[in-house]
Amino acid sequence: GNLYFSRKQGNAFSNSSLVRYIADNHIKDVYVVGLFAEGCVLATVKGALQNDLTVTLIEDGIAGANDKKKNNALRKIERLGATIVSSSLLLK
């Protein structure tokens, strides 16, 4: 079945069930998409990196309040160490 991990904070990794699932299943890589690059996406990327995960952000799978905020968040995310790719690279 489908898995769903709810969150009450911007960082998806604030949910201990998600962190435990990832650890129990030896997951090392995560792919991030979502709304508000400058908010929950950035917070989730930080959370993933703090959990020693390799992070790939799907650039065309996120949005921002506006283009400037999205682009600023993308630069921050890249500086943190995440890889940013287009979904077309994953669909080949």
C-alpha positions in Angstrom: 0.0 0.0 0.0 0.9 3.6 -0.1 2.8 5.2 2.8 1.9 8.6 4.1 3.8 10.5 6.8 2.0 13.6 8.0 3.8 16.6 9.4 2.9 19.5 11.7 6.1 21.5 10.8 7.7 22.6 7.6 10.4 19.9 7.9 9.0 16.5 7.0 11.8 15.0 9.1 10.2 16.4 12.2 8.0 13.3 12.0 9.8 10.6 13.9 7.8 7.9 12.1 9.4 9.0 8.8 12.9 9.1 10.3 12.4 5.6 11.8 11.0 4.2 8.5 14.0 5.6 6.5 16.5 4.2 9.0 14.7 0.8 9.3 14.7 0.4 5.5 18.3 1.6 5.1 17.3 4.4 2.7 20.2 6.7 1.9 18.8 8.8 -1.0 15.7 11.0 -1.0 14.0 13.0 -3.8 12.2 16.2 -2.8 9.3 17.9 -4.5 6.7 20.3 -3.0 5.3 23.7 -2.6 7.1 26.8 -1.2 10.7 26.2 -2.0 11.5 28.9 0.5 9.5 27.2 3.3 8.8 23.5 3.7 11.0 22.4 0.8 14.0 24.2 2.2 13.2 22.9 5.8 12.8 19.3 4.5 16.1 19.4 2.6 17.8 20.7 5.7 16.2 17.9 7.7 17.2 15.2 5.2 20.8 16.4 5.2 20.9 16.5 9.0 19.8 12.8 8.8 22.8 12.1 6.6 20.7 11.5 3.5 21.7 12.3 -0.1 19.2 14.8 -1.4 18.1 15.3 -4.9 15.6 18.2 -5.5 13.4 17.9 -8.6 13.5 21.6 -9.7 10.3 21.4 -11.9 8.5 19.7 -9.1 8.6 22.6 -6.7 7.0 26.0 -6.5 7.6 29.2 -4.6 5.6 32.2 -3.6 7.2 33.9 -6.6 10.1 33.2 -9.0 12.6 35.3 -7.0 11.9 33.5 -3.7 12.0 30.1 -5.5 15.4 30.9 -7.1 16.8 32.2 -3.9 15.8 29.0 -2.1 17.2 26.9 -4.9 20.6 28.6 -4.5 20.5 28.0 -0.7 19.5 24.4 -1.2 22.4 23.9 -3.6 24.9 25.5 -1.2 23.7 23.1 1.5 24.8 20.2 -0.7 21.6 19.0 -2.4 21.7 18.1 -6.1 19.1 19.9 -8.2 17.8 18.2 -11.4 15.0 18.3 -13.8 12.4 15.5 -13.8 13.3 14.8 -17.4 16.6 13.4 -16.2 14.8 10.9 -14.0 12.2 9.8 -16.6 14.7 8.6 -19.2 
